[in-house]
Amino acid sequence: MERKKKNGNGGYNPLFETKRPKGIAIYRLFAVSVFFCISLIWTYRATQLPTNGEEGRWVWIGLFGAELWFGFYWILTQSLRWNPVYRRTFKDRLSKRYDEGNLPGVDIFVCTADPEMEPPIMVINTVLSVMAYDYPPEKLAIYLSDDAGSEITFYALLEASKFAKHWIQFCKKFRVDPRSPAAYFTSSLDTENAAFPGESAAIKKMYEEMKNRIVTASEVGRISEEIRSKHEGFSRWDSYTSRRDHDTILQILIDGKDPNAMDIEGNVLPTLVYLAREKRPEYHHNFKAGAMNALIRVSSKISKGQIILNVDCDMYSNNSQVIRDALCFFLDEENGPEIAFVQFPQIFDNITENDIYSSSMRVIPEVEFHGLDGYGGPMYVGTGCFHRRETLTGKIFNNENRSVVYIEKDRERSESTLHELQETAKGLAHCTYEQNSQWGKEMGLKYGCPVEDVITGLSIQCQGWKSVYYNPTRKAFLGLAATTLPQVLTQHKRWTEGQLQILLSKFSPAWYANGRISLGLQLGYCCYCFWSVNSIPVLYYSIIPSLYLLKGVALFPKCSSPWFIPFAYVIFSKFAASLVEFLFFGGTIKGWWNDQRIWLYKRTTSYLFALIDTISKTLGFSETTFVISAKVSDQDVSNRYKKEMMEFGDSSPMSTILATIALINLFCLVGAVMKKVGLDEKMFLQSLLCVVLVLINIPLYQGLFFREDRGKMPKNVTIRSVVLALSMKMGSAAVVLALILALLPSVKIVLAIGIFMQGEECLSYDVKYTGDTLLVSFVVVKYESSWQKDQQVVDLVVKGPSGEQIIDFRERVSEKFEFVSHEKGLHRFCFINKSPYYETIDFEVQENHFTVYDEHAKDEHFNPLLEQISKLESAIHNIYFEQHWLIVENERKRIVTEAMSNRAVHKAFFESAALIGACILQVYLLRRLFNRKLRTSRV
């Protein structure tokens, strides 16, 4: 191997370069001017404070607190823009310096956790896209971690292993990109490639046939005995109990070291491994971090690639050269030794033209991560990231022992057979393996936080390593963005909650990272960790100025006052800079407006509930959970998403808060116009703020009052929000804030889930308070086969935290009931499906908790109001519960009716076909008889 470090002139030839943008000095000057005006706003609030007894004094103090926070947080955000850098790689130099045989091994981890929310056909498209990288296949090993332990997913991967023999050869022969079959065949590239129409059509037909087999198996919910008999791997499911209780299942589907593992043209194939780590109910499995750590250990036994790439199952590879891009950083002789991981941006390919939910988060990958890179590297975001294996096993960077990635020659296996290797590696994925070890602490991904990836990256950087952010022109990975507003808000709640937990944990960038990483990087981390705290001042600013506009109390300087200038400058500068930034990186004006709307929605809902839940968990009232984001949606939702119609359709407290804030501003604006209090120059800024809040909520008003499709706001949300908005509009500021605070603890806790099951499936629900009333319903909605003559039934057993049996229903199609919990804690709901078919069950739990109002402020007028609102809210939730049950029950009856109708139609069709056939046979026989008699008569 020859490594040429110098060019012909004796200079160093780097494998990548780093550039700083032009005009950064102008931006810094602009930022200083904005900060100067922010300081003037603080001065105005401090010096113009209303006197004691003057109306609006306490509201003024609240605005001062909000503006202090806004200013502080704006300073934090400048760390993300103060020192950006941009990278460029030289892959041609890498090829000259390292021949194919001397490149490092790369292990690729793909993680999935739910075959319903992450369909197997989507998962294998991601797997196939990384198997087809433009990289020596003998150096590649792909691992699929299936945390659901689904034999459907295993079957899909088995099918993919056969299809890969054709697909990889096709991709490399014709140099196609992207190398996800689904993405390639749905793009215009497939139809444009007239140079190889025959090959393209043949491989597409092969893919469609494979897709149909996988989709059919997914819909049926089981693997036929004929297919099971063809591969010994299915026997591992003979001892399978449930996705939470099963042995380790490890199958090497393609062994890259096997000389017989070839594609159709005799080329080597990459290693392909399926892993479902052992799960037991009594052991905590640590979500995705636990799956990643199991993969790190298992891969160290099978392939031990020096570089590890992990991608989410919905993030397919869009750039076949991305491994070589990453290696330009790791193998650079001067800067490579200090680089721990290379992070690529998380980009989505199902974004609408105007990005209705701001799912692209355009500013983060195009601006902020480049800013983090200027201070020592971006954070690790959990997907699209290349790691040095040694950094994930706890190695601390030593500046005295700098070296590029150690390129290990192929090792001889100590195991004599593939079976022995699988059995040895399985032990590394047992649920007891990590007991009394450093895994999850000093080794592997860190445990104890929903965003385990971020704290893992931070701890690596605190050990002296640096990271690199690379955003190539052709995006490296593309995924699926959420297509409904509830999905977006829930996803951001999880991220925000995790970021705040980091701030409060021992890995907090505020103290753990102090002195270990640069100040700019430390502030950048804090910028994300403080996301949730933004909820309080934004909520205050979204409600209070509008209410006081209606009362005619000015909270901002009048237009003729010199104090108006800093307010006007900061407002104009903030939004103008944001718009220019958004448009510069490919956005549209309407897309920017949508981005501002989602900015408001996230801060008043996702961030607020993240703050509340984190405080609850910190105080020990609840435990950490992990929510899987849905990767699929029904056709109606998809159609509305493509038309850029906001999808509400959710009765969660988040929807109530959004609707209430929107209605408060609408009522206040209408009232101010009627009273003519908004025309005075001293009320200009308040009027402007109220008008902007009304305009930005136009899609929400449409969902509340004008839309008739299933994506509209539910009627119970409309009623509740109107009542709350009118109560706040008519109340004082103190009552307004008290009502908001009263709303939060009295929110009804609802669990609604669809279960696709066979055998036994148990769900746990954590009852928060002793004495709460639980309303429960379930309906067997969908049957696996339309040819079932009898309605399929299930059993339900409900057990309390101590294991005592509370409810026992046998052979029910549907049921709704309620009971009082005599003990707080986890209640188990176990469904038993005795039929051989998979069934879909709609299951809902609603917990009603009545707050003791002595906990709130003592007020003889205030408490009755709270009591009435609580009763009204409880009644609305009960109505919703009944409506939901009726809707699902009607859906079940519709499906049964359709199935019966289909059977009747098919029966009539077959009877008609049989009758026609009999008639044809009869005519045929009569003709033969007639011809025979005719011949006889002639003779």
N, C-alpha and C positions, 0 to 999 in steps of 0.2 A: 504494500500500500504506500502510495506517495502522497504526502501532504505538502502542498506548495503554499507556504505562508507569504511569500514575497513575489511581487511582480517583476517584470523585466528590469525595472529601474531600482530594484532593491527595496521597494516599499512594501508595506503590509497590505495584503489583499483580504479585506474582511468579507464574511459571508452575508452580512447585512449592514445597512447604514441607518443612522438615526438623524432626522432633520427636525428643526423647529420651525413653526409657521412664521411667515412674514407678517408684519403688522402687529405683533404681540405687544410692542411698546405702546401702540395707539390704544389697544384694548385696556391695558393696565392704567393708562391715563384716564380713560373713560370710567373704569371701575373706581378710581380714586374720586372722581367728580360725583359719582353716585353716592359713595360713602359719605362725602362731605354734606350732601343734601339729606341723607338719612340722619346724620348728626344734628342738622338743623331741625328736622322733624322731632327728634327727641327733645331738643331744646324747647321747641314750641309747646310740646305736651307738658314739660316740667314747669315752664314759666307762666303758662296761660291757664293753669288749673283753676276751675271754678271754686268760689269761696264756699265755706261751710254753709249749708242750708240752701245753696243754689242748686236748682234742678240739673241733674246730669253729672254731678260731681263724681259719684262712684263709677258711672259708666265711662266717664273721661279717664279715670284711673285704670279701668279695664282696657280701654283702647291704648293707653300708654304701655301697659304690660304687653299687649299683643304686638305693638310696634317695636318694642324692645326685642321681643323674640324674633320678629321678622328681620330686623336688622342684624341680629346675631347670626341667624341662620343664613342670611345672604352672605355674610363674611365667610361662613363655612363653605358655601357653594363656590366661592371664588378660588378655593384651593383646587377645584376641578377644572379651572379655566386659566389659571395663572401661568402654568408652565407646561403646556402640552407638547408632546413629541409624536412624530410619525415615522413608521418603520418601512423599510424596503429590503427585500431579500434578493440574493443572487444565486439562484438555483443552478445556473450554468457553472459557476465556480465550485459549487458543492459537487457536481458531477465530475468535474476534472480532478478534484482533490480526493474523492472517495469513489472507488469502483463499487459495483453492485454487491460484491461479496463482502465488502468491509463496512457496509452500513449497519447500524444497530437494529436489533430486533424490536418490534413494536407490538405490544399487546393492546387490543382494543376492547373496551368494556361497554356493552349496551345493557341498560337496565330497564326492566318492565316490572309492573306490580299488579296489574289488573287486566285480564283479557277482555273485559267488557268496555272499560274506559280507554284502554289502549289495545285496539283490535290487533290480532296476530298478523294480519296481512300488512298492516302499517309497520309493525315491528320488523318483519322480515325484509321489507323494503329498505329500512335503515341498515339492517345487517348486510344485505347484498350490496348496498352502496359503499360500505367500508371494506368489504371483501374485494372489491374491484379497484382498489387504489392503484395508482401507477407507482408500484413499489414491488421489490422482489417478493413474490408470494411466500417463499420459504422463510422470510423474515417476519411474516404477519401471523398473528393468532387472534381470532375473534371469539369473545366470550359473551354469551347471552345469559344474564342473570334474570331468572323468572321467579320473583318473590311470591307469585300466586301458586307456583308449582302446578301449572295447568298443562294437562296432556294435549290440549288443543294447540297451545303455543309450541310445545315440543314437536307436535306433528307438523306445524307450519315451518319450523326450523328444519325438520327432516326433509320436507319438500324443497325448501330453499337450498339445502346442500346438494340436491340433485340438479336443480335448475342452475346453480352456480357453475356447473361444468360447461354450460353453454353461454351463460351471461357474461362471465369474466372474460372469456375468449372474445366474445362479440365486442365488449367495451374496449379492450386493448387493441383489437385489430382495427377498429374504425375510429378509435380515440373519441368516443362519445362522452359528453357531460350534459346533465348530471348522470350519475350511475345508479340512481334509484330507478328501478324499472317503472314504477308508477309515475314518477315525476317525468321521466324521459318520454314515455308513451303518451302522456297527456299534454306535453308541450308541443310547440310548433316544430321542434327540432326533428321529430320523427318523420313528419310529412315532408320536411324540407330536404331530407337526405335521399335524393334521387340516385346517388352514386351506388347505393347498395339496397335497393328496394326489396329484392328477394330475401336477403338475409334478415332485414328488419321485419318484414312481414312474418317470416318463420319464427323468429325469436319472440315476437309479440303474441303470436298464436300460442306458443308454448307457455308464455307468462299468463295469458288469460285462462288457459286450462288449469294451470297451477292455482291461480287466484280463485277460480270457481270451486276447486276442491277444498281449499282452505276456508272460504266463506261458507260453503255448505256445511263443513264440519263445525264451524263456529255457530251457525244457526241451529243445527241439530243439538249441539252441546255435548257430543260424545264421539268417540272414534269407533268405527265398525270393527268387528272381530276379524274381518278379512285383513284390514290394514294393520291391526295390532299384531297379527301373526307374522307379519313380514319383517318386523324389527324387534329385537329382544329388549330394546329400551323401554317399550310400553309396559313390560313386566314390572318395572319399578313402581308403577301406580297400583299394583295389587295390594300393597300395604298402605296406600294413601287414604287418610281419613278426611282431612279438609286442608284448605290452604294455610291454616294456622297450626296444623298438627300432621307432620309427615317427616319421613326420613330424608336424608340428603339424596338428591337425584343428580348424578353427574354422568354425562354421556359425551364422549369425544366422537363427533359425527364425521369429521374429516381430520385425519392425522397427517399433518404436513410432513412428518418424517417417514411416512409410509410410501415406498416407491410406487405403489399402485394408486395413490391418491392423485390422479391426473385429470385434466379437463379433456374435452373431446379431441384436442390436437396434441395431447401428450405433454402438456405443460403442468408444472407443479401447482397444486392448489394450496391456499392458506389453511391453517388449522382452524377448525370450527368446534366450539365446545358449548354444551348446554349445561347450566347449573341452576338447580333449585336447592338452596341451602336448607339444612334441617330447621324445622320450626316445631316448637312445643309451647302449649299455652302458658306454662309456668315460667318461661324465659322471655325476657324482653328482647325483641329482635332488632331494635335500633334503626328501623326504617331503611332508607337508602344508604346511610352510612354503614350499617351492618352488612348490607349486600356488597358494597364496594370493598370493604375489608376482607370479606370472604373471597372475593375475586382476586384480590392482591395475593392472598396466601395460596389459593389454588393455582393461579397462573405461575407463581414462583416454582411450582413443582412440575408443571407441564411444559411451559415455554420460556418463562423468565425473560421476557423482553425488557431491554434496558429503558425503553420509553413506554409510557402508558397513556393511552388516549381514552377518555370516557365521554360518551354521548348519551343523551336521553333517547328513548326508543322512538320519539317522534321527530328527532332532529337528524334527517338524512344528510349524507355528505353531498355537497353541491360542487366540490372542487377536487378532482382526482390528484392534484399536485400538493395537497395541503400537508401531507407528511414531510415532504421535502422542504416546504416553507418552514415548518417547525424545526427541522434539523439544521437549517441555516443558523438558527439561534443557539441550539444546544452544542453544535460542533464548531462554532467559531472559536478559534484558539485564544483570542484575547478576552472576549466578554462571555463566551459560552460557559466557562466553568462556574460562574456565579448564578446562572439562570436555573431556577427550580421548575418553573412551569411557564408554558406559553398559552395564553388565553385568547381564543377567537370570539368574535361577537355572536350573540344569540339573535338570529334574524328569522323572521317568519315569512312564509311565501303565500299565505292566504289573506294578506292584508288587502282591504278594499282601497279604492282609489284615494279616498279622503280619510282612511284610517279612523273609522267611526269610534272605536274604543281606545284609540291611541296605543294599540298593542305593540307597535314597532318600538315604542319608547325611543324615538329617533335620536333624541339628544344624548342619551346615555352611551350608546355605542359610537356615535359620530363625534361627540365632544368630550364627555366626562371621563370616559375610560382612557382617552389619549392624555387627559390631564393627570390621571393617576399614574400613567406610565412614565410621566416626566419626573415623578418622585420615587421611583423604585419599582413600579409595576402595578398592574391592576389587581383586584381581588379575584379569587377563584369562584366562578358562578355555578359550578356543578355540571356543566356540559360544554362540549367543544373545547376541551382543555388537554394539552399534552403535558405529562409530568415526567420528571426523572423518577425512576422507581425508588432510588435510594432516599429521596426526600420524603416519600410517603411511608417509609419505614423508620423515620425518626432521625435520620442523619443530620448533624449540625454542620453548617458551612464552615470550612476552615480555610482562611485566606492563604495559609502557608502551604496548603496542599491542593492547589488549584489544578484541575484537569478537566478535559472535555469528557463527554460521556464515554465510559469504558465500554468498548465494543468487544463483547465476549464471543468467542468461537462456539459453534454448535457443540453442545454437551452430549456426551453419551449417557443414555438413561440407565439408571441402576436397575430399573424394573425390566424384566425379560419380556413381558407381554403388555399389550395395551390394557387388558383387564386388570393386571396388577397395578399399573399406573393409575387407573381410575379409582381403584379401591384405596390406594395410598392417599390420593388427593382428596377423596371424600372426607377423610378424617379431619381435614383442615377447614371444612365447612360445617362441622357439628356445632350445635348451639352451646355446648359446654366448653368449646375450645378456648374461648377468650376469658374464661374465669381465672381470676388471680393473675392476669397478664396486663401488659401495657397497651393492648389494642383498644382503641377508642380514647386513649389518654395521651400517651407519648408516641404511639405507632398508629399508622393508618389515619382514616378520617375520624374527627373528634365526635363524641357522642354528647347528647343532652341538649340539642338545639335544632329547631326545624330547618335552619339554614346551616347545616353542618359543613357545607362546602366553604362558606365564607370564613368561619373560625379556623378551619383547616388551613386555608391559604394564608390567613393572618399569622397563625402560629409558625408556619414555614418561613414567612418573611421575617418574623421576630428571631429566627434562628440564624439570621445572617444572609439568607438567600434573597435573590431578586426574581421578579417575574416580568414577563414581556406581554404587551398587547399588540396583536397583529390583526389588522382589518384589511384584507386583500380586496382588490377591485372585484374579482369574482368571489362572492361570499362563500365561505368554507362550509357552513352548515345552514340548513333551512328547516324550520319546524312549523308547527301548527299553533296559531294564536287562538285565544278564547273567542267565541262567537256570540256570547250573550253578556249583558251587563252584570248579572249575578256572578258568572264565572270570573269575570275580570276583577270584580271587587273582592271576591273570596280569595283569589290567587294573590292579589296585592295585600290582603290582610295577613295571609300566611307569611309572605316575604317580610312585611313590616314588623310583624310580631317577632319573627326570628331575629331581625336586626336589633330590635330593642332588647331582646334577651341577651344578645351578644354584649350590648352596652352594659348590662347589669351583671354579666358573668365575670368569671376570673380572666376570661380572654378579652376583656373590654379594651378597645383601642385607646380609651381615655387614660388607663393606668397600666395595663399589661404591656401595651405596645410603647409606652412612654420611654424614650431613649433607645429603643431597639429598632425603630424605623424612623424615617425622616418626618419632620413636623408636617410637611405638606401632605404626605400619605396618611398620617395620623388624622389630620383634619378631614381628608377625603373619606375615610372610613366613618368618622363621626357624622358626616353629612348624611349618610344612609342610616346610621343607627338612630338618628334623631327624627326620622321620618314621622313616626307616630305622634311625637310631641306637637307637630304642626297642627294636629286636629283641633286642639283647644282654641288657639288664636284665630284660626280660619273659621271655625264654628261661631266664635264670638263676632267676628267681622261680618259674617254672612247674615246675622240676625239682628244684632243690636242697632247698628246705624239705620237700618230700614224702619225698625219700630220707632226710633226717635225722630225719624223723618216725618212719620205720621203725627207725632206729637208736636212737631214744629220746633224741636230743640236742636240747635246746631252743634255738631261735634267736630267740624273742620273749619278752617279759615275761609272767610269770604273771598271772592275773586279779586277784589281790589286791595286786599291785604298783602304786604310783602311776604307773609308766611305762606301764602298760596303757592309761591314759586317753587320751593323745595318739594312740596307735594306733587305739583304738576310735573316737575322734572323727573322725579323718581317713577311716577306712574307711566309717563310717556317713555322714558328710557327702558324701563323693565319690559314693557310690552313690545316696543319697537325692536329692541335687541333680540327678544325671544322670537319675533316674527321673522327677522332677517336670518337668524340662526336656523330656524325651521325650514325656510325656503331655500337657503343655501345648500342644505343637505337633501334636497329632492322632495320636500313636502309641498303641499298646496295651501292656499289661504284658508279654504274650508277645513282642510286637515288640521291646520293650526288652531282654528276655532274649536274643533272637536277636542283637540289636545287640552285646551283651556277648560273645557267642560269636564273632561275626565280628571284633570288636575283638581278641580273643586270636589268632584264626587269622591275621589279617593281620600281626600283629606277630611271630609265630613263623615265618612262611613268606615272605609277600610282601616284608616289610620286610627280612628276613634276606637273601634272595637279591638284593634290590635293592642292599643294602650290599656284598655280595660282588662282584656284577657291576660296580658302579661303581668299586670299588677295582681290579678287573681291567682295566677300561677306562682308568682313570687311569694305571695302570702300563704300559699299552700291550699287554696280553695279548689284548684283543678289541676289536671296533669297535661303534659304536652301531647298533642296529637299531630298526625300528619295527614294532610288532605291531598288526594290525587286529583289533579285537574283533568276534567273530561277532555278527550281528544277527538270525540265525534259528536255530532248533533243530528237531529232529525231533519228531514228534507224541508219542512216548513221554516224551521229556524235558519237553515242554510240559505233559503231563498230570501228571507227578510234581511239576512246579513249582507248578501250580495247587493240588495237594493239600498243598503245603508239605513235600515230602519232599526232603531234601538230596540233591543229585546229586554223587556222588563219581566213580566210573567212570574214574579216571585213575591211571596208575602213575608219576606224576612224583615227584621228590624231595620236593616240597611235601607230597604225600599221605603219604609215608613219615614225615616229621617230625611231622605232625599226629597220625598214628596212634601213633607211638612215645611222644610226650608224653602222650597220653591213656592209653595202657596203663601207662606208668610210674606215673602217679597212681592208676590203678585197682589195680595190684599193691601199691603202697605202702599204700593205704587198707585193702585186705584183710589185708595183713600186719600193719598196726598194730592192727587189730581183733582178729586172732588172738593177737597178743602182748599186747594190752591196754595198749599204751603211749600211746594217744591220749586216755585218760580223765583223765590228770593235768592240773591247771589250768595248769601251765607249758607244756603242749603244746596248749592250746586254740586259739590262733591258727593254729598249723601244721595242726592237724586241720581247722579251719574252711576254710583255704585249700585243702587237699587235697580235702575234700568238695565245695567249690564247683567245683573243676576237674573232678572226676568228673561232677557233675551237668550241667555245661555241655557235656560231651562225650557225653551220652547218644545223640544222633543218630549220632555217629561210631561208637560201639560197635555200634549197630544195623547200620550199614553194613558193619562188619567181620565180624560173626558171625551176624546174624539175617536180613538181607534177602536175597532171591533174585532181585530184578529187576536190570536192566542198570545201574542207578544205584548199585549197592553198591560197596564198596571191592574192587578186584581182589585175587585170592588171593595174588599175589606180594607185594603191599603188606602184607597181613595177616601172612604168614610172616616177612617182613623186619622188620616193626615188633615182632613178638613176640620175635624173636631179640635185637634191639637193646634192647628194654625189659628183658628178663631179664638181659642183660649189664650194663646200667646199674644195675639193682636190686641185683645181686650185687657190683658193683664199688665202689671207693672214689670219692670226689668227683673226685679227679684223673683217674681212669680214665674217669669219666662225661664230663667236659669234653673229654678227649682223644679219646674215641670220637666225640663230636659233631663235633669239628674234623676228625677223620679221615674222617668220613662225607662232609663237604662236598667235598673235592678228589677223592674217589674216585667221586663220583656219575657214573653213566653218562649220557652226553649222547645224547639221542634226538631225532630229527626225524621226525615223522609228519605227513603232509599228504595231502589229496585233491586231485588235479589234474584239472580239466575242460578238455580240450584237443583241438585239431585242428591238424595241421601239426607244428611243432617247438616244444617248450617246454623251457627249460633252468633248472635249479635249482642253486644253489651251496651247499656245505656247508663250513664252516670247521673243518678238522681242527686241534686244538689242539697236538698233540704228534707228533713224528716217531716212527714205530714203533707207533702205535696201530692196533688192529684195528677195521675197519669192517664191520659186518654190514648188508647191504642186502637189501631185498625190495621187489618191486612186483607188483601184480595188477591186470589190467584188469577192474575190478569191474562196471561198468555200461555197457551199450551204449545208444547214442542211440535205436535202434529195436528193438522186439521182433520185427521181421520179418526181421532179418538172419539168414540161414541159416548163414553161416560165422562162427566165432569171430573177432573182430577182434584183430589182433596189433599190437604196437608194437616199435620198435627202441630200444635203450638204449646210449648211448656215454658212458663215464666217462673224464674227463681230469683229470690232476693239475694242481698249481699252475703248473707250467712249460709246460703245454699238451700233455704227452705222453699218449698214449692208454693207458689201463689196462685197460678192459673194453670189449668190443663184442659185444652180444647182438643178434641179428636175428630178427624175426618171432616174438616170444614173447608168450604170454598172461599168464604169470606166471613169476617167477624169484626165487630167494633165493641169495645168495652172500656171500662175505666176502673181504676182501683186507687186506694190511698197507700202511699209508701210509708210503712211504719219504721223504716230505717234508711238513712241516706247511704249512697254508695252505688256500686255497680250492680245493676239488675240484668240478668241474662234472659234473652228471648231466643229459644231454640226451636227452629222449624224442622219438621221431619217430613220428607217427601218419599213415600214408599213406592211410588210408581217407577218404572224403568226410564221414564222420560224426564228431561230437564223442564222445570217450570219457572215462569217469571212471576214473582210475588211483589206487589206494592205494599210496603210496610211503613207505617208512620207512628211516631210517638210524640205526644205533646205534653209537656210538663207545665202545670199551672201552679204558680207560687204567688201567694198573697202576702204582700209586704206588710210588716207591722209598722204602722205609720208613726208610732212613738219614736221610731228611729230618726224621723225627719224633724224639721223645725216645728216647734209647738206654735200653732196658730189656729184659733178657733174657726177662722174662715178658710184657711188654706187646706187644712186636713180634709174637710168634707169634699172640697173640689178634687183633691187627689183620690179620695175614695171613690167618687163617682166615675172619674176617668179610668181608674183601675177596673171597676166593674164593667164599664163600657168596653174597654179593651179586651177583658176576659170574654165577654159575650161575643165580640167580633171574632176572636180566635176560635171560639167554640163553633160559630157559624162556619168559619173557614174549614174547621176540622170536618164538619158534617158535609160541606160542599165537596171537599176533596174526596171523602169516602164515596159519596154519591157519584162523582165523576168517574172514579176508578171502577166502581161497581157497574156503571153504565158501559164503560169501556169493555169490561169483562163480558157483559151480556152481548155487546155488539160483536165481539170476537166469536162468541159461541154461536150467535145467529148467523154470522158470515160463514163460519165453519159448516153449520148445518145446511146453509144455502149452497155452499160449494159442493157438499156431499150430494145434495139433491140434484144439482146440475150435472155433476159427474155421473151420478146414477142414471139420470135420464139420458145422458149422452151415450153411456155404455149400453143401456137397454135399447136405445134407438139404433145404435150400431149393430147390436146383436139381431134386432128385428130385420134391419136392412140386409144383414148378412144371410139370415135365414131365408128371406125372400129371394135373394140372388141364388142361393143354393137350390131353393125350390124350383125356380125358373130353369136353372141349369139341369136339374134332374128330370124335369118335365120335358125339356127339349131332347135330352138323351133318349128318354122313353119314347117320345114321338118319332124321333129319327129311326129308332130300332124297329118300331112297329111299321113305319113306312117302308123300310128295307124288306121286312118280312112279307108285307103285302105285295110288294113288287115281285118277289120270288114266287 
